[in-house]
Amino acid sequence: MIEARNLSKAFGQRHAVDSVSFEVARGTVVGFLGPNGAGKSTTMRLLTGYLPPDGGSAHIAGYDIGTETARARACLGYLPEAAAGFPHLTVRELLVYCAECRGLWGTARDGAIDRVSEEIELGPALDQKMRTLSKGWRQRAWFAQAILHDPPVLIFDEPTDGLDPNQKAHVRALIRSIAPRKAIILSTHILEEAEEICDRVIIIAKGRIVADDAREALSDGKGRLWPAFERLTASDAAVPAG
C-alpha cells in the first residue's frame, strides 16, 4: 500500500534523504524512528507529494505520488508534524472544508464528521475557532481531518504531540483499532509509543535506513527499543543497513 523506491532529497549540500526504500502492507503499523534531523519528516513529505524528490519515487495504493497525485492523495490521510493553519475557522468548518476537498458532500460529509468526532471525542471543540484551542485540541482536530475520508493509507508525523496522557492513550487505542484495515506509518520521538503500537520499526539516521525489522527483533529482553536505537543512531553507526 505504501512503497518508497530509492527516495532521495537534498537541501544544498545536505542529503536529507538518501536512497530510502521500503514497503508497508495493509494491516501493518510501521514506526519510523530517528534522531532530530535524521530525515523522518522529509521522507513523509516525499511520500505525500508535499515535496518533490530529487531521485526515486513513491507509490500510495499503487498510484505514483508524482505522476498520479490526485489518485494517490485520495487514498491517503496525512497528519504533518506541528500541524497549523486556518485559525479563523471552527473545527467543524475545517472538517467541512477538508471533507468537501476530498469529494464528500451532504449527508456523506456530515456522517464522516460525526464519525470522527465520536472516535476522537472532538465534540466539545467542534464549534470553537482553531485559534482559541489548546495545542492538544488542535492536534485532535488535525488528526480528525487525516482519517475523515477513511483512507486505506495513513501517515502520522508525531500524532500524539501536545496531547495529555489520557488523550495519548485514546489516540493510540484508536490507531490500534483501525490498524487491521490500514497501512500506517507513524513517526514518533516516543519510543514507548512505538513499542506499544507498532508491528515493525524502521530506524533512519543521516538520511539512510539503518534498521528495518519486526519490533520484537529490535527490542531487548524487556521489550525496549532504546538500546537498539542508541546503538544504530550513534554517529559512527549511521551507515546504510546491509
N, C-alpha and C positions, 0 to 999 in steps of 0.2 A: 504493500500500500504506500510506503514511503521508500524512495530509492535515491541515494546520493551516489553519483559516479564521478570520482576524481574532482570533486568541487575544490576550486581554488579562488582566493580573493586576496589582493594585496592593496595596501594603502601606502603609496610611496614605495619605500624600500622594505616595508614591513609586510611579511606574509602572514596575514591574519588567519587564513585557512589555506592549508597546503595539501592538496590531493586527498581530500577526505572522501571515503566511500563506505557505505553501509546500507542495509535494508531493514525495514521494520514491517512485520506482517500484522494482519488483523489479529486482535486478541492479545497483543503484546504491549507492555508499558516499558519503554526504554528510558533509563535515567541517563542524562547527558551531563557529565560532571567534568569539572576542571577548575583550576585557579583563575583568579581575575586576569583578564587579558588573554586567556587561552584560545579564544575563538568560538566559544559556545554561541553567543548571541549572533555573531556574524554568520555562523553556519545556519542558524534558524532563519535569519533574514534571507539567506540564499535559497533555502528550501521553500519559503513562502513567496518568493519573487519580489520581495521588498528591495533587494539588492541584486544586480546582475552579476553573474560570476565572471571572473577573468578566464576560467577554464572549467571544463566538466559540465555536468548537467544534473538536474533534479527532477524527479517524477513523483507526482501525487496521484494515487489511484490510477496509475497508468498514463497520466497526462503530463507532458513536459511543461514545467512551470514557465519556461522561457518562450515556448512557441504556441502552447495551448493554455495560456494564462487563465482565461476566464473559466474554462472547464476544470482546470486544476484547483483554482480557488473555490469553486463551488463545492468541492469535496473536502474542504479544509476549514478548520477552526483554529484561530491563532490568538494567543494571549501574549503580547510582547512584554518585555521587561519594563517595569515602571510605566505602564500604560497611562496615557493622559490625553486630554483634549475634550472638546465640546463642553466647556464649563457652564455655558448658559442653558444647556438642555437639562431637562429632568431625566432621571434614569429611564422612565417609561419612554420618553421621546427618543432617547439614544437607542433603545431597543427597537422601537418602531422604525427608526431610520435604518438600522442595521438589517432588520428583517426585510424591509422593502428593497434594500440594495441587493439582497440575496433572493429576491423573487417571491417573497412571502407577502400576501396581501389579505385583507379582510379577516375572515374567520381563521384562516391558517396562520396569519400573523399573530392575531390575538391569542390563539391557542398556544403557539410557541412561547409567547411572552409569559402566559400563565404557567406553562410547564416549567420554564427555567426559574421563574420567580419562586415557585414552590420548592424546586430542587435545591436552590441556593439560599432559601429563606430571605429573599430580597424584598418581600412585600412592604416592610416599613419604610423603605427608601424610594419606592417607585416614583413618587410624586415630588421628590426633593431634587433640587438642581445639583448637578455634579460638583459644582464649586463649593457647595455647602457641606459636602460629605467628608468624613474622615478618610484617611488613606485606606483603611480596611474595607469600608463600604464601597469606595471607588473601585478597589480591586475586585470585589464581588460583582460589581456591575460589568466590568470588563471581562471577567470570567464568563458571565452570563451571555455576553454577545458572542463569545467563542463557540459555545455549544448550542446557540439559539436555533440554528438550522439543522441540528442533528447530523453533522458531517461524519463521514467514516474515518477521517484523519484529524487528529488534534495535536497541536504543537504549543506547549506551555513553557514560557520562559519565566521562572520564579513564580509559580501560580499562587503560593501562599504568602508572598511578600506583603507585609503590612497587616496581616491578619492576627487576631489574638489566638491563644491556644485552642479555644473552643471552635473558632472559625476554621483554623487549620485542620483540626480533626474532622470537621464536617466536609471540607473540600477534599481531603484525602479519601474519606469514605465514598464520596461521590465519584471520584476518579476510579476507585476500585470497582464500584458498581457498574460503571459504563465500559470498563476495560475489555470485557469479553467480546464486545462487538465493534471495537475501535482499534486503530493503530495509533499509539500515543508516544510522543517524545516529550520528556519532562526534564527541563534544565533546572537544577537547584544547587544552592550552596549548602543546603542542609543534608548532610549525609544520612542522618537518621530518617529523613523523608524518603530517600531512595531505598534505604533498607526496608522500609515499611511498604512501599507501593510497587517498586519496580521488579520486573521479571529478569531484566537484562540491564547491564550497565556498560556504557561507552565512556571512557575517560580520554579527554583531549588535553594536550599540553603543547604550547608553542605552535598552535595551528594544526597539529597532527594527532591522529588517534594513536594512543599508546596502550589501550586495552579495549577489548570488545568481547564480553563473555557473560554467561549467566551470573546473576547476582551472587548465588551461592559459591560459585567458583572463585569470585574475587573477595569474598568475605572471610574473615578469620574464624576461629573456633567459636567465637561468641556472636557471630553474625554481623560483625562490624566491618565497614568498608574503609575506615580511616587508615589502617596500616598499608593496604594496597594503594590507596590514593596518595598517601605521603611518599611512598617509595616511587611510584610511577610519575609523579609530577615534580620530583626534585630536578633541579636544573640539569644534572648530568644524566637524567633518565628520560628527558624529553626528546626522544628519537622515535621514528616510526615503529609501530608494532611489527613483529616478524610474521 
